[in-house]
Amino acid sequence: AGAPRVISHNVGLVMLPQGGVAIGMALLLTGVAGLEDLALLIINIITASTILTETLGALGTRFGLARAGEIGAATKTLKGDGHDEGE
């Protein structure tokens, strides 16, 4: 929604390491009557996929941020453009 194209095309890679939320939601299924067996299957599947995405997610995040030009952007902002404000 108004983000530059380079950022919107790389945001998916940066969102990979969010599997902990899915595990928490799957654990809620264990409290639903009649879904205990299905809940265990879902938890196993989500846990396996979360391990994979958490492992690859850090690499994907770094790659996506680098492609979007965001790595080092804060340092450039803090240092300014090299001109003193008093001049």
N, CA, C and O atoms as a CHARMM CRD file, in Angstrom:
* protein
*
  348
    1    1 ALA  N      0.83900  -1.17200   0.00000 PROA 1      0.00000
    2    1 ALA  CA     0.00000   0.00000   0.00000 PROA 1      0.00000
    3    1 ALA  C      0.88300   1.23300   0.00000 PROA 1      0.00000
    4    1 ALA  O      1.06100   1.88400   1.03000 PROA 1      0.00000
    5    2 GLY  N      1.42000   1.54100  -1.13100 PROA 2      0.00000
    6    2 GLY  CA     2.24100   2.73100  -1.24600 PROA 2      0.00000
    7    2 GLY  C      3.71700   2.49900  -1.01500 PROA 2      0.00000
    8    2 GLY  O      4.50600   3.44000  -1.10700 PROA 2      0.00000
    9    3 ALA  N      4.11600   1.27000  -0.71700 PROA 3      0.00000
   10    3 ALA  CA     5.53700   0.98000  -0.51300 PROA 3      0.00000
   11    3 ALA  C      6.22900   0.92000  -1.86900 PROA 3      0.00000
   12    3 ALA  O      5.62300   0.51000  -2.85900 PROA 3      0.00000
   13    4 PRO  N      7.49400   1.32500  -1.92000 PROA 4      0.00000
   14    4 PRO  CA     8.22700   1.20500  -3.17800 PROA 4      0.00000
   15    4 PRO  C      8.24800  -0.24600  -3.66100 PROA 4      0.00000
   16    4 PRO  O      8.22500  -1.17900  -2.85800 PROA 4      0.00000
   17    5 ARG  N      8.29100  -0.41900  -4.95200 PROA 5      0.00000
   18    5 ARG  CA     8.22300  -1.75200  -5.55100 PROA 5      0.00000
   19    5 ARG  C      9.31600  -2.67600  -5.03500 PROA 5      0.00000
   20    5 ARG  O      9.05400  -3.85300  -4.78500 PROA 5      0.00000
   21    6 VAL  N     10.53600  -2.17100  -4.87100 PROA 6      0.00000
   22    6 VAL  CA    11.63700  -3.01600  -4.41700 PROA 6      0.00000
   23    6 VAL  C     11.36300  -3.55900  -3.01500 PROA 6      0.00000
   24    6 VAL  O     11.79500  -4.66400  -2.68800 PROA 6      0.00000
   25    7 ILE  N     10.66400  -2.81100  -2.20000 PROA 7      0.00000
   26    7 ILE  CA    10.32900  -3.28500  -0.85300 PROA 7      0.00000
   27    7 ILE  C      9.16300  -4.26800  -0.91100 PROA 7      0.00000
   28    7 ILE  O      9.22000  -5.32100  -0.27700 PROA 7      0.00000
   29    8 SER  N      8.11800  -3.95000  -1.65000 PROA 8      0.00000
   30    8 SER  CA     6.95700  -4.83800  -1.71000 PROA 8      0.00000
   31    8 SER  C      7.28800  -6.18000  -2.35000 PROA 8      0.00000
   32    8 SER  O      6.63300  -7.17700  -2.04800 PROA 8      0.00000
   33    9 HSD  N      8.27500  -6.22700  -3.21700 PROA 9      0.00000
   34    9 HSD  CA     8.65700  -7.48400  -3.85200 PROA 9      0.00000
   35    9 HSD  C      9.53700  -8.34400  -2.95500 PROA 9      0.00000
   36    9 HSD  O      9.73700  -9.52100  -3.25400 PROA 9      0.00000
   37   10 ASN  N     10.06300  -7.80300  -1.87800 PROA 10     0.00000
   38   10 ASN  CA    10.96000  -8.55300  -1.00100 PROA 10     0.00000
   39   10 ASN  C     10.39800  -8.77100   0.39900 PROA 10     0.00000
   40   10 ASN  O     11.05100  -9.40700   1.22700 PROA 10     0.00000
   41   11 VAL  N      9.22700  -8.26800   0.67700 PROA 11     0.00000
   42   11 VAL  CA     8.67600  -8.36800   2.02500 PROA 11     0.00000
   43   11 VAL  C      8.35800  -9.81700   2.40600 PROA 11     0.00000
   44   11 VAL  O      8.41200 -10.15600   3.58800 PROA 11     0.00000
   45   12 GLY  N      8.03400 -10.66400   1.45800 PROA 12     0.00000
   46   12 GLY  CA     7.73800 -12.06800   1.75200 PROA 12     0.00000
   47   12 GLY  C      8.91400 -12.79900   2.36800 PROA 12     0.00000
   48   12 GLY  O      8.74500 -13.58000   3.30500 PROA 12     0.00000
   49   13 LEU  N     10.10100 -12.54900   1.84700 PROA 13     0.00000
   50   13 LEU  CA    11.29800 -13.18500   2.39900 PROA 13     0.00000
   51   13 LEU  C     11.54500 -12.76200   3.84100 PROA 13     0.00000
   52   13 LEU  O     12.01100 -13.55400   4.66000 PROA 13     0.00000
   53   14 VAL  N     11.23300 -11.52200   4.13800 PROA 14     0.00000
   54   14 VAL  CA    11.47800 -10.99400   5.47600 PROA 14     0.00000
   55   14 VAL  C     10.46400 -11.54700   6.47700 PROA 14     0.00000
   56   14 VAL  O     10.74700 -11.58700   7.67400 PROA 14     0.00000
   57   15 MET  N      9.29700 -11.97100   6.01500 PROA 15     0.00000
   58   15 MET  CA     8.25400 -12.47000   6.90600 PROA 15     0.00000
   59   15 MET  C      8.36900 -13.96300   7.20600 PROA 15     0.00000
   60   15 MET  O      7.57400 -14.48100   7.99100 PROA 15     0.00000
   61   16 LEU  N      9.31800 -14.66300   6.61800 PROA 16     0.00000
   62   16 LEU  CA     9.44000 -16.10100   6.83700 PROA 16     0.00000
   63   16 LEU  C      9.55800 -16.51200   8.30100 PROA 16     0.00000
   64   16 LEU  O      8.88100 -17.45600   8.70800 PROA 16     0.00000
   65   17 PRO  N     10.37200 -15.86100   9.10300 PROA 17     0.00000
   66   17 PRO  CA    10.54200 -16.36100  10.47000 PROA 17     0.00000
   67   17 PRO  C      9.40800 -15.97400  11.42500 PROA 17     0.00000
   68   17 PRO  O      9.67500 -15.45300  12.50800 PROA 17     0.00000
   69   18 GLN  N      8.17900 -16.21200  11.05400 PROA 18     0.00000
   70   18 GLN  CA     7.03100 -15.89400  11.90300 PROA 18     0.00000
   71   18 GLN  C      6.27200 -17.15200  12.31000 PROA 18     0.00000
   72   18 GLN  O      5.09100 -17.07300  12.64800 PROA 18     0.00000
   73   19 GLY  N      6.92700 -18.31000  12.28400 PROA 19     0.00000
   74   19 GLY  CA     6.26200 -19.58800  12.55700 PROA 19     0.00000
   75   19 GLY  C      5.82600 -19.79200  13.98500 PROA 19     0.00000
   76   19 GLY  O      4.93600 -20.60400  14.24000 PROA 19     0.00000
   77   20 GLY  N      6.41900 -19.08600  14.92600 PROA 20     0.00000
   78   20 GLY  CA     6.03800 -19.24200  16.32400 PROA 20     0.00000
   79   20 GLY  C      4.57000 -18.92600  16.55900 PROA 20     0.00000
   80   20 GLY  O      3.92900 -19.54300  17.41000 PROA 20     0.00000
   81   21 VAL  N      4.04300 -17.98400  15.82100 PROA 21     0.00000
   82   21 VAL  CA     2.62700 -17.62700  15.93100 PROA 21     0.00000
   83   21 VAL  C      1.76700 -18.80600  15.48300 PROA 21     0.00000
   84   21 VAL  O      0.75300 -19.10800  16.11300 PROA 21     0.00000
   85   22 ALA  N      2.16200 -19.46700  14.40600 PROA 22     0.00000
   86   22 ALA  CA     1.40200 -20.61500  13.90300 PROA 22     0.00000
   87   22 ALA  C      1.40800 -21.75900  14.90700 PROA 22     0.00000
   88   22 ALA  O      0.39500 -22.43800  15.07400 PROA 22     0.00000
   89   23 ILE  N      2.53400 -21.98200  15.57600 PROA 23     0.00000
   90   23 ILE  CA     2.59800 -23.04300  16.58800 PROA 23     0.00000
   91   23 ILE  C      1.64500 -22.71900  17.73400 PROA 23     0.00000
   92   23 ILE  O      0.91700 -23.59100  18.20800 PROA 23     0.00000
   93   24 GLY  N      1.65100 -21.47500  18.17500 PROA 24     0.00000
   94   24 GLY  CA     0.74500 -21.07600  19.25000 PROA 24     0.00000
   95   24 GLY  C     -0.71300 -21.26900  18.88300 PROA 24     0.00000
   96   24 GLY  O     -1.51100 -21.72400  19.70300 PROA 24     0.00000
   97   25 MET  N     -1.06100 -20.92800  17.66100 PROA 25     0.00000
   98   25 MET  CA    -2.44700 -21.09500  17.22000 PROA 25     0.00000
   99   25 MET  C     -2.80700 -22.57200  17.11400 PROA 25     0.00000
  100   25 MET  O     -3.93200 -22.95700  17.43100 PROA 25     0.00000
  101   26 ALA  N     -1.86700 -23.40000  16.67300 PROA 26     0.00000
  102   26 ALA  CA    -2.12400 -24.83400  16.57400 PROA 26     0.00000
  103   26 ALA  C     -2.30400 -25.44800  17.95900 PROA 26     0.00000
  104   26 ALA  O     -3.10800 -26.36400  18.13300 PROA 26     0.00000
  105   27 LEU  N     -1.56800 -24.95300  18.93400 PROA 27     0.00000
  106   27 LEU  CA    -1.71100 -25.46800  20.29900 PROA 27     0.00000
  107   27 LEU  C     -3.10100 -25.17900  20.86200 PROA 27     0.00000
  108   27 LEU  O     -3.58600 -25.91700  21.72000 PROA 27     0.00000
  109   28 LEU  N     -3.73100 -24.13400  20.39700 PROA 28     0.00000
  110   28 LEU  CA    -5.09300 -23.83400  20.83600 PROA 28     0.00000
  111   28 LEU  C     -6.07000 -24.93500  20.42200 PROA 28     0.00000
  112   28 LEU  O     -7.09100 -25.13400  21.08000 PROA 28     0.00000
  113   29 LEU  N     -5.76400 -25.65200  19.33300 PROA 29     0.00000
  114   29 LEU  CA    -6.64100 -26.72900  18.86900 PROA 29     0.00000
  115   29 LEU  C     -6.71200 -27.88300  19.85600 PROA 29     0.00000
  116   29 LEU  O     -7.70700 -28.60800  19.88800 PROA 29     0.00000
  117   30 THR  N     -5.67200 -28.06400  20.66100 PROA 30     0.00000
  118   30 THR  CA    -5.67800 -29.18900  21.60200 PROA 30     0.00000
  119   30 THR  C     -6.78300 -29.03500  22.64200 PROA 30     0.00000
  120   30 THR  O     -7.19300 -30.02400  23.25000 PROA 30     0.00000
  121   31 GLY  N     -7.26300 -27.83800  22.85400 PROA 31     0.00000
  122   31 GLY  CA    -8.34000 -27.61200  23.81300 PROA 31     0.00000
  123   31 GLY  C     -9.72900 -27.72600  23.21900 PROA 31     0.00000
  124   31 GLY  O    -10.71900 -27.57900  23.93700 PROA 31     0.00000
  125   32 VAL  N     -9.82400 -27.98500  21.92300 PROA 32     0.00000
  126   32 VAL  CA   -11.12800 -28.09500  21.26600 PROA 32     0.00000
  127   32 VAL  C    -11.56800 -29.55400  21.29600 PROA 32     0.00000
  128   32 VAL  O    -10.86600 -30.42800  20.78800 PROA 32     0.00000
  129   33 ALA  N    -12.72400 -29.81600  21.88800 PROA 33     0.00000
  130   33 ALA  CA   -13.23300 -31.18400  22.01600 PROA 33     0.00000
  131   33 ALA  C    -13.42600 -31.81900  20.64100 PROA 33     0.00000
  132   33 ALA  O    -14.01300 -31.21900  19.74100 PROA 33     0.00000
  133   34 GLY  N    -12.92600 -33.03100  20.50000 PROA 34     0.00000
  134   34 GLY  CA   -13.08300 -33.78500  19.26100 PROA 34     0.00000
  135   34 GLY  C    -11.98100 -33.55600  18.24700 PROA 34     0.00000
  136   34 GLY  O    -11.94200 -34.24100  17.22500 PROA 34     0.00000
  137   35 LEU  N    -11.08800 -32.61600  18.49500 PROA 35     0.00000
  138   35 LEU  CA   -10.01900 -32.32600  17.53800 PROA 35     0.00000
  139   35 LEU  C     -8.63100 -32.69300  18.06900 PROA 35     0.00000
  140   35 LEU  O     -7.62000 -32.29500  17.49000 PROA 35     0.00000
  141   36 GLU  N     -8.58000 -33.45000  19.16700 PROA 36     0.00000
  142   36 GLU  CA    -7.29100 -33.75500  19.78100 PROA 36     0.00000
  143   36 GLU  C     -6.35200 -34.48200  18.81700 PROA 36     0.00000
  144   36 GLU  O     -5.18400 -34.11600  18.69300 PROA 36     0.00000
  145   37 ASP  N     -6.86600 -35.51800  18.13200 PROA 37     0.00000
  146   37 ASP  CA    -6.02000 -36.27800  17.19800 PROA 37     0.00000
  147   37 ASP  C     -5.58500 -35.41600  16.01800 PROA 37     0.00000
  148   37 ASP  O     -4.42300 -35.44400  15.61200 PROA 37     0.00000
  149   38 LEU  N     -6.51000 -34.66400  15.48100 PROA 38     0.00000
  150   38 LEU  CA    -6.19000 -33.77600  14.36700 PROA 38     0.00000
  151   38 LEU  C     -5.22100 -32.68500  14.81300 PROA 38     0.00000
  152   38 LEU  O     -4.33400 -32.28800  14.05700 PROA 38     0.00000
  153   39 ALA  N     -5.39300 -32.20500  16.03400 PROA 39     0.00000
  154   39 ALA  CA    -4.51000 -31.16500  16.56700 PROA 39     0.00000
  155   39 ALA  C     -3.06800 -31.65600  16.62200 PROA 39     0.00000
  156   39 ALA  O     -2.15200 -30.90800  16.28200 PROA 39     0.00000
  157   40 LEU  N     -2.85300 -32.90100  17.04300 PROA 40     0.00000
  158   40 LEU  CA    -1.48700 -33.44100  17.10400 PROA 40     0.00000
  159   40 LEU  C     -0.86100 -33.50800  15.71700 PROA 40     0.00000
  160   40 LEU  O      0.31600 -33.18700  15.55200 PROA 40     0.00000
  161   41 LEU  N     -1.63200 -33.91900  14.72700 PROA 41     0.00000
  162   41 LEU  CA    -1.13000 -33.96600  13.35400 PROA 41     0.00000
  163   41 LEU  C     -0.77400 -32.56200  12.86600 PROA 41     0.00000
  164   41 LEU  O      0.28800 -32.35500  12.27900 PROA 41     0.00000
  165   42 ILE  N     -1.65200 -31.61600  13.10700 PROA 42     0.00000
  166   42 ILE  CA    -1.40800 -30.23700  12.67400 PROA 42     0.00000
  167   42 ILE  C     -0.18900 -29.65800  13.37600 PROA 42     0.00000
  168   42 ILE  O      0.62800 -28.98800  12.74500 PROA 42     0.00000
  169   43 ILE  N     -0.05700 -29.91200  14.68200 PROA 43     0.00000
  170   43 ILE  CA     1.09600 -29.40600  15.43400 PROA 43     0.00000
  171   43 ILE  C      2.39100 -29.98100  14.88000 PROA 43     0.00000
  172   43 ILE  O      3.37800 -29.25800  14.74500 PROA 43     0.00000
  173   44 ASN  N      2.40400 -31.27900  14.55800 PROA 44     0.00000
  174   44 ASN  CA     3.60800 -31.89400  13.98700 PROA 44     0.00000
  175   44 ASN  C      3.97500 -31.27500  12.64400 PROA 44     0.00000
  176   44 ASN  O      5.14700 -31.00200  12.38600 PROA 44     0.00000
  177   45 ILE  N      2.99800 -31.05500  11.80200 PROA 45     0.00000
  178   45 ILE  CA     3.25600 -30.46100  10.48400 PROA 45     0.00000
  179   45 ILE  C      3.76100 -29.02700  10.63400 PROA 45     0.00000
  180   45 ILE  O      4.73700 -28.63800   9.99200 PROA 45     0.00000
  181   46 ILE  N      3.10300 -28.25400  11.47400 PROA 46     0.00000
  182   46 ILE  CA     3.50600 -26.85800  11.65800 PROA 46     0.00000
  183   46 ILE  C      4.88100 -26.76600  12.30500 PROA 46     0.00000
  184   46 ILE  O      5.68200 -25.90400  11.94300 PROA 46     0.00000
  185   47 THR  N      5.16200 -27.65500  13.26600 PROA 47     0.00000
  186   47 THR  CA     6.48200 -27.63500  13.91300 PROA 47     0.00000
  187   47 THR  C      7.58300 -27.93300  12.90500 PROA 47     0.00000
  188   47 THR  O      8.61200 -27.25700  12.89600 PROA 47     0.00000
  189   48 ALA  N      7.37900 -28.93400  12.05600 PROA 48     0.00000
  190   48 ALA  CA     8.38600 -29.27000  11.04000 PROA 48     0.00000
  191   48 ALA  C      8.58700 -28.10500  10.06800 PROA 48     0.00000
  192   48 ALA  O      9.72200 -27.75900   9.73800 PROA 48     0.00000
  193   49 SER  N      7.49600 -27.50600   9.61400 PROA 49     0.00000
  194   49 SER  CA     7.64000 -26.39000   8.67400 PROA 49     0.00000
  195   49 SER  C      8.24000 -25.16700   9.35600 PROA 49     0.00000
  196   49 SER  O      8.95600 -24.39500   8.71700 PROA 49     0.00000
  197   50 THR  N      7.96000 -24.98000  10.64400 PROA 50     0.00000
  198   50 THR  CA     8.53000 -23.84900  11.37500 PROA 50     0.00000
  199   50 THR  C     10.03000 -24.00800  11.54400 PROA 50     0.00000
  200   50 THR  O     10.77700 -23.03900  11.41400 PROA 50     0.00000
  201   51 ILE  N     10.47400 -25.21800  11.83200 PROA 51     0.00000
  202   51 ILE  CA    11.92000 -25.46200  11.93900 PROA 51     0.00000
  203   51 ILE  C     12.60100 -25.10000  10.62300 PROA 51     0.00000
  204   51 ILE  O     13.65500 -24.46300  10.61500 PROA 51     0.00000
  205   52 LEU  N     11.99700 -25.50500   9.52500 PROA 52     0.00000
  206   52 LEU  CA    12.55800 -25.20000   8.21000 PROA 52     0.00000
  207   52 LEU  C     12.56600 -23.69300   7.94200 PROA 52     0.00000
  208   52 LEU  O     13.58600 -23.14300   7.52400 PROA 52     0.00000
  209   53 THR  N     11.44400 -23.02900   8.17700 PROA 53     0.00000
  210   53 THR  CA    11.38200 -21.60000   7.86500 PROA 53     0.00000
  211   53 THR  C     12.19800 -20.75200   8.83200 PROA 53     0.00000
  212   53 THR  O     12.72500 -19.71000   8.44100 PROA 53     0.00000
  213   54 GLU  N     12.31100 -21.17900  10.09000 PROA 54     0.00000
  214   54 GLU  CA    13.14300 -20.42900  11.03600 PROA 54     0.00000
  215   54 GLU  C     14.61900 -20.56000  10.66000 PROA 54     0.00000
  216   54 GLU  O     15.39500 -19.62100  10.84000 PROA 54     0.00000
  217   55 THR  N     14.99800 -21.71200  10.14200 PROA 55     0.00000
  218   55 THR  CA    16.38100 -21.91500   9.71400 PROA 55     0.00000
  219   55 THR  C     16.68400 -21.09900   8.46400 PROA 55     0.00000
  220   55 THR  O     17.69200 -20.39500   8.40200 PROA 55     0.00000
  221   56 LEU  N     15.81800 -21.19800   7.47900 PROA 56     0.00000
  222   56 LEU  CA    16.02700 -20.47900   6.22500 PROA 56     0.00000
  223   56 LEU  C     15.58200 -19.01800   6.31000 PROA 56     0.00000
  224   56 LEU  O     15.99600 -18.18800   5.50000 PROA 56     0.00000
  225   57 GLY  N     14.74300 -18.71400   7.28800 PROA 57     0.00000
  226   57 GLY  CA    14.19400 -17.37000   7.40800 PROA 57     0.00000
  227   57 GLY  C     15.23100 -16.29900   7.65700 PROA 57     0.00000
  228   57 GLY  O     15.12800 -15.19700   7.12000 PROA 57     0.00000
  229   58 ALA  N     16.23000 -16.61100   8.46800 PROA 58     0.00000
  230   58 ALA  CA    17.27700 -15.62100   8.74100 PROA 58     0.00000
  231   58 ALA  C     18.03400 -15.27100   7.46100 PROA 58     0.00000
  232   58 ALA  O     18.35000 -14.10900   7.20600 PROA 58     0.00000
  233   59 LEU  N     18.31500 -16.28900   6.67400 PROA 59     0.00000
  234   59 LEU  CA    18.98900 -16.04500   5.39600 PROA 59     0.00000
  235   59 LEU  C     18.07800 -15.26700   4.44400 PROA 59     0.00000
  236   59 LEU  O     18.52100 -14.34500   3.75900 PROA 59     0.00000
  237   60 GLY  N     16.80300 -15.65000   4.41100 PROA 60     0.00000
  238   60 GLY  CA    15.85100 -14.95100   3.55100 PROA 60     0.00000
  239   60 GLY  C     15.65600 -13.50500   3.95800 PROA 60     0.00000
  240   60 GLY  O     15.51800 -12.62300   3.11100 PROA 60     0.00000
  241   61 THR  N     15.64600 -13.26400   5.26800 PROA 61     0.00000
  242   61 THR  CA    15.50100 -11.89400   5.75900 PROA 61     0.00000
  243   61 THR  C     16.67700 -11.04200   5.32200 PROA 61     0.00000
  244   61 THR  O     16.49500  -9.93100   4.82400 PROA 61     0.00000
  245   62 ARG  N     17.87500 -11.55800   5.50700 PROA 62     0.00000
  246   62 ARG  CA    19.07000 -10.80200   5.11200 PROA 62     0.00000
  247   62 ARG  C     19.07200 -10.54800   3.60400 PROA 62     0.00000
  248   62 ARG  O     19.37400  -9.44000   3.15800 PROA 62     0.00000
  249   63 PHE  N     18.73500 -11.57100   2.82300 PROA 63     0.00000
  250   63 PHE  CA    18.70600 -11.44400   1.37100 PROA 63     0.00000
  251   63 PHE  C     17.65700 -10.41400   0.93900 PROA 63     0.00000
  252   63 PHE  O     17.93000  -9.55900   0.09600 PROA 63     0.00000
  253   64 GLY  N     16.44500 -10.50000   1.52600 PROA 64     0.00000
  254   64 GLY  CA    15.37500  -9.57000   1.16800 PROA 64     0.00000
  255   64 GLY  C     15.70300  -8.13500   1.53500 PROA 64     0.00000
  256   64 GLY  O     15.43800  -7.21600   0.76000 PROA 64     0.00000
  257   65 LEU  N     16.28800  -7.93700   2.72900 PROA 65     0.00000
  258   65 LEU  CA    16.66700  -6.58500   3.14200 PROA 65     0.00000
  259   65 LEU  C     17.78300  -6.03200   2.26200 PROA 65     0.00000
  260   65 LEU  O     17.79600  -4.84200   1.94500 PROA 65     0.00000
  261   66 ALA  N     18.71700  -6.89300   1.86800 PROA 66     0.00000
  262   66 ALA  CA    19.80500  -6.44800   0.99200 PROA 66     0.00000
  263   66 ALA  C     19.25200  -6.05700  -0.38000 PROA 66     0.00000
  264   66 ALA  O     19.64000  -5.02900  -0.93600 PROA 66     0.00000
  265   67 ARG  N     18.34700  -6.87700  -0.92900 PROA 67     0.00000
  266   67 ARG  CA    17.75800  -6.57000  -2.23800 PROA 67     0.00000
  267   67 ARG  C     16.94200  -5.29300  -2.20900 PROA 67     0.00000
  268   67 ARG  O     16.87800  -4.56800  -3.20200 PROA 67     0.00000
  269   68 ALA  N     16.31200  -5.01200  -1.06300 PROA 68     0.00000
  270   68 ALA  CA    15.49900  -3.79800  -0.94000 PROA 68     0.00000
  271   68 ALA  C     16.35000  -2.57600  -0.62900 PROA 68     0.00000
  272   68 ALA  O     15.83800  -1.45700  -0.59700 PROA 68     0.00000
  273   69 GLY  N     17.64900  -2.77900  -0.40000 PROA 69     0.00000
  274   69 GLY  CA    18.54200  -1.66600  -0.11000 PROA 69     0.00000
  275   69 GLY  C     18.40800  -1.13000   1.30300 PROA 69     0.00000
  276   69 GLY  O     18.77500   0.01300   1.57300 PROA 69     0.00000
  277   70 GLU  N     17.88300  -1.95300   2.21100 PROA 70     0.00000
  278   70 GLU  CA    17.64100  -1.50300   3.57700 PROA 70     0.00000
  279   70 GLU  C     18.81300  -1.77600   4.51800 PROA 70     0.00000
  280   70 GLU  O     18.88000  -1.17700   5.59200 PROA 70     0.00000
  281   71 ILE  N     19.72900  -2.65300   4.14900 PROA 71     0.00000
  282   71 ILE  CA    20.88400  -2.92300   5.01000 PROA 71     0.00000
  283   71 ILE  C     21.82600  -1.73600   4.91900 PROA 71     0.00000
  284   71 ILE  O     22.25400  -1.34700   3.83200 PROA 71     0.00000
  285   72 GLY  N     22.14200  -1.16900   6.06400 PROA 72     0.00000
  286   72 GLY  CA    23.01000  -0.00300   6.10600 PROA 72     0.00000
  287   72 GLY  C     22.26600   1.31000   5.96600 PROA 72     0.00000
  288   72 GLY  O     22.87400   2.37100   6.10200 PROA 72     0.00000
  289   73 ALA  N     20.97100   1.27300   5.69800 PROA 73     0.00000
  290   73 ALA  CA    20.20000   2.50500   5.51400 PROA 73     0.00000
  291   73 ALA  C     20.14200   3.31800   6.80100 PROA 73     0.00000
  292   73 ALA  O     20.20600   4.54700   6.75900 PROA 73     0.00000
  293   74 ALA  N     20.02300   2.65000   7.94100 PROA 74     0.00000
  294   74 ALA  CA    19.96400   3.37200   9.21800 PROA 74     0.00000
  295   74 ALA  C     21.29000   4.05800   9.50300 PROA 74     0.00000
  296   74 ALA  O     21.31100   5.17400  10.02000 PROA 74     0.00000
  297   75 THR  N     22.38700   3.40800   9.17500 PROA 75     0.00000
  298   75 THR  CA    23.70200   4.00400   9.39600 PROA 75     0.00000
  299   75 THR  C     23.85400   5.25900   8.54600 PROA 75     0.00000
  300   75 THR  O     24.36700   6.27100   9.02200 PROA 75     0.00000
  301   76 LYS  N     23.41600   5.20100   7.29900 PROA 76     0.00000
  302   76 LYS  CA    23.49500   6.36200   6.41400 PROA 76     0.00000
  303   76 LYS  C     22.63400   7.50300   6.95000 PROA 76     0.00000
  304   76 LYS  O     23.02900   8.66800   6.88900 PROA 76     0.00000
  305   77 THR  N     21.46600   7.16800   7.47100 PROA 77     0.00000
  306   77 THR  CA    20.57600   8.19300   8.01100 PROA 77     0.00000
  307   77 THR  C     21.18200   8.83700   9.24900 PROA 77     0.00000
  308   77 THR  O     21.12000  10.05500   9.41400 PROA 77     0.00000
  309   78 LEU  N     21.77100   8.01400  10.12300 PROA 78     0.00000
  310   78 LEU  CA    22.37000   8.55100  11.34500 PROA 78     0.00000
  311   78 LEU  C     23.58100   9.42700  11.05000 PROA 78     0.00000
  312   78 LEU  O     23.80000  10.43800  11.71700 PROA 78     0.00000
  313   79 LYS  N     24.36300   9.03900  10.05400 PROA 79     0.00000
  314   79 LYS  CA    25.55800   9.81000   9.71200 PROA 79     0.00000
  315   79 LYS  C     25.20700  11.06700   8.93000 PROA 79     0.00000
  316   79 LYS  O     26.01400  11.99500   8.85700 PROA 79     0.00000
  317   80 GLY  N     24.03000  11.11000   8.35100 PROA 80     0.00000
  318   80 GLY  CA    23.63400  12.25800   7.53700 PROA 80     0.00000
  319   80 GLY  C     24.25400  12.16700   6.16000 PROA 80     0.00000
  320   80 GLY  O     24.73400  11.11100   5.74800 PROA 80     0.00000
  321   81 ASP  N     24.23900  13.27700   5.45600 PROA 81     0.00000
  322   81 ASP  CA    24.76600  13.28200   4.09200 PROA 81     0.00000
  323   81 ASP  C     26.20000  13.77600   4.02100 PROA 81     0.00000
  324   81 ASP  O     26.72400  14.01800   2.93300 PROA 81     0.00000
  325   82 GLY  N     26.83700  13.92800   5.17600 PROA 82     0.00000
  326   82 GLY  CA    28.23300  14.34400   5.17300 PROA 82     0.00000
  327   82 GLY  C     28.43200  15.82900   5.34100 PROA 82     0.00000
  328   82 GLY  O     29.57000  16.29100   5.42400 PROA 82     0.00000
  329   83 HSD  N     27.35300  16.59000   5.39200 PROA 83     0.00000
  330   83 HSD  CA    27.44000  18.03800   5.56400 PROA 83     0.00000
  331   83 HSD  C     27.09000  18.40700   6.99400 PROA 83     0.00000
  332   83 HSD  O     26.16200  17.84100   7.57200 PROA 83     0.00000
  333   84 ASP  N     27.81000  19.33200   7.55900 PROA 84     0.00000
  334   84 ASP  CA    27.49000  19.81900   8.90000 PROA 84     0.00000
  335   84 ASP  C     26.29200  20.74100   8.82000 PROA 84     0.00000
  336   84 ASP  O     26.15000  21.50500   7.86500 PROA 84     0.00000
  337   85 GLU  N     25.42400  20.67100   9.82800 PROA 85     0.00000
  338   85 GLU  CA    24.23900  21.52700   9.82600 PROA 85     0.00000
  339   85 GLU  C     24.60500  22.98600  10.04300 PROA 85     0.00000
  340   85 GLU  O     23.86100  23.87300   9.62300 PROA 85     0.00000
  341   86 GLY  N     25.74500  23.25600  10.69500 PROA 86     0.00000
  342   86 GLY  CA    26.13700  24.62400  10.98200 PROA 86     0.00000
  343   86 GLY  C     26.69800  25.36100   9.78300 PROA 86     0.00000
  344   86 GLY  O     26.88300  26.57600   9.84700 PROA 86     0.00000
  345   87 GLU  N     26.96800  24.67800   8.71400 PROA 87     0.00000
  346   87 GLU  CA    27.57900  25.32400   7.54200 PROA 87     0.00000
  347   87 GLU  C     26.54200  25.80800   6.57400 PROA 87     0.00000
  348   87 GLU  O     26.88400  26.37300   5.53500 PROA 87     0.00000
